[in-house]
Amino acid sequence: MDAINTGVININELLPGAMISLTARKGDKSYRFESFVLEFQEKEDLDYIKTLKGDYVIVEPIRVEDKIIKFAAEGVSYFLIGNHKEKPYLFEKVFVDKINLPLYGTAHIIRSEVEGKRFNRRDYFRLWLGQHCNIALRGSKAQHDAMVKDISSTGVGLIVKKEYEVNVGDAIEIQFNFEKYNEQKEDYTFSLHTLLGEVVRVVDKNEKANLVGCKLTEGQEEVSKFIAQRQRERNRVGRKTNDLISMFVGKDSNEND
């Protein structure tokens, strides 16, 4: 499928490492889960995958309270947003199930009988951060305080004080710490990263600050790795909104079912 000419792709065109956002909806309630497309190299797993039918992706298993969950089917609708060649695509009415690969073990398989369609990148999945950063504008070495509101592999949302002049088209440098959790030491390590981008919109937030949207021109790969790592942590830690999840998700403690 030629996504450039048609604006549509099959779900199996989502490449390994691509982030996905899966939304479950029942009535007026909805909940979003994040994961990423897995890559397999072991012959046993590859041979098993060849036996699967239809169009699908296999993603890292999604967990709640450290348990891989079994998604309910009755009365629940699902849709998926996936990133292909830095463009977001929406797949409506997908089907989610668990599978057990010979060596990798349990994963989730997401099937779609319809093609995914391009949509506005501003609706693309972003990871909420809400953390401090430093920015420099228009090639200046002067740094200003700001906040990273959210981040995706293609862009960053910032909250910037109005005392700092920011215009659409400005070159921007963003510096902030990436966190990484060390399970063995049960502690976080921090590393300073620099991202380069261009301001694409400035929106009035309140009398003191603007919302500033930036597209990334450098640093996309490390951002993608950071987001994937943060999603793995969140999936392991679990959610506190189990009352909502229980409405449409069946938790299953047996990962081999």
Summary of the structure (lengths in Angstrom):
residues: 257
radius of gyration: 19.8
end to end distance: 34.4
largest distance: 60.2
contacts: 758
relative contact order: 0.18
helix: 16%
strand: 51%
